Amino acid sequence: MKLHHDPVSTTSRAVLMLIEEIGLSLDTAIVDLFEGEHRAPAFAALNPNCAVPVLEDGDFVLTEGSAILKYLADASDFYPRDPKVRARINQLMDWFNTGLYRDLGYGLVYSQTLPEYMYEDPTVQAATVRRAEVRARRWMEILDREYLAQGPYLAGATPNIADLMGAVYVTLGDWIGYDVSPYPNVDRWLETIRARPSWSAVHGPWDVLVAAFRQPIAA
Ligand SMILES: N[C@@H](CCC(=O)N[C@@H](CS)C(=O)NCC(=O)O)C(=O)O
């Protein structure tokens, strides 16, 4: 098996964490997003969406981080076989992808960090950020008050693939200094997941990117 990824990519980092957690041995290939390698014809032939991660298992090609997590975790404790537990994990992963990530990730973070998500008109840009802030707050409140109220993890006493994916999505906010302290259950949950060896094994390149972005530009 081979995983195509970029070590700083959000959707890749959750998969890389799972690989660490369950000790999977597979080949990896880096697709450097900042160098535009995801738009190269050979990679576009593999994934017409031109995005990472992509998993190759023989001639089976799988895209979408959420689907890859489920495929790789199938026989592990990170994706328990009990149908109701699995359904809960699926629910949470869909919720992260279609709710929280849309507003916190695309709306709030990418609109302030990635040029292709920014608006030239300052009024439009400010309105976009403001609306995303309000919408992200709502998702964060639900995560804090409903999904993490029981803790320590999202669906049981041990972490699962929704925890890995969700924690990576929420901490995307670090890129813009997003404050999670108003959400104590989220804060505690992130602290627990960040303390796992899989987190430090994967997050070196991401930490460098965040530190560089947050560095004041020299005059
Ligand atoms: N829906 C896809 C999104 C994948 C995605 O957008 N990956 C980003 C990196 S986090 C990417 O490759 N972006 C390149 C681009 O959109 O140009 C998934 O969940 O895997």
Ligand as a Chemical Component Dictionary entry (heavy atoms), coordinates in Angstrom:
data_LIG
# 
_chem_comp.id                   LIG 
_chem_comp.type                 NON-POLYMER 
_chem_comp.pdbx_formal_charge   0 
_chem_comp.three_letter_code    LIG 
# 
loop_
_chem_comp_atom.comp_id 
_chem_comp_atom.atom_id 
_chem_comp_atom.alt_atom_id 
_chem_comp_atom.type_symbol 
_chem_comp_atom.charge 
_chem_comp_atom.model_Cartn_x 
_chem_comp_atom.model_Cartn_y 
_chem_comp_atom.model_Cartn_z 
_chem_comp_atom.pdbx_ordinal 
LIG N1  N1  N 0 -12.448 16.199 0.605  1  
LIG C1  C1  C 0 -11.037 15.884 0.557  2  
LIG C2  C2  C 0 -10.281 17.188 0.582  3  
LIG C3  C3  C 0 -8.802  16.966 0.362  4  
LIG C4  C4  C 0 -8.073  18.299 0.302  5  
LIG O1  O1  O 0 -8.647  19.339 -0.010 6  
LIG N2  N2  N 0 -6.795  18.227 0.601  7  
LIG C5  C5  C 0 -6.006  19.433 0.551  8  
LIG C6  C6  C 0 -4.912  19.383 1.572  9  
LIG S1  S1  S 0 -5.567  19.440 3.211  10 
LIG C7  C7  C 0 -5.402  19.539 -0.828 11 
LIG O2  O2  O 0 -4.851  18.598 -1.338 12 
LIG N3  N3  N 0 -5.523  20.721 -1.428 13 
LIG C8  C8  C 0 -4.980  20.989 -2.700 14 
LIG C9  C9  C 0 -5.862  21.901 -3.485 15 
LIG O3  O3  O 0 -7.065  21.948 -3.179 16 
LIG O4  O4  O 0 -5.400  22.547 -4.398 17 
LIG C10 C10 C 0 -10.644 14.999 1.740  18 
LIG O5  O5  O 0 -11.315 15.084 2.766  19 
LIG O6  O6  O 0 -9.676  14.232 1.620  20 
# 
loop_
_chem_comp_bond.comp_id 
_chem_comp_bond.atom_id_1 
_chem_comp_bond.atom_id_2 
_chem_comp_bond.value_order 
_chem_comp_bond.pdbx_ordinal 
LIG N1  C1  SING 1  
LIG C1  C2  SING 2  
LIG C1  C10 SING 3  
LIG C2  C3  SING 4  
LIG C3  C4  SING 5  
LIG C4  O1  DOUB 6  
LIG C4  N2  SING 7  
LIG N2  C5  SING 8  
LIG C5  C6  SING 9  
LIG C5  C7  SING 10 
LIG C6  S1  SING 11 
LIG C7  O2  DOUB 12 
LIG C7  N3  SING 13 
LIG N3  C8  SING 14 
LIG C8  C9  SING 15 
LIG C9  O3  DOUB 16 
LIG C9  O4  SING 17 
LIG C10 O5  DOUB 18 
LIG C10 O6  SING 19 
# 
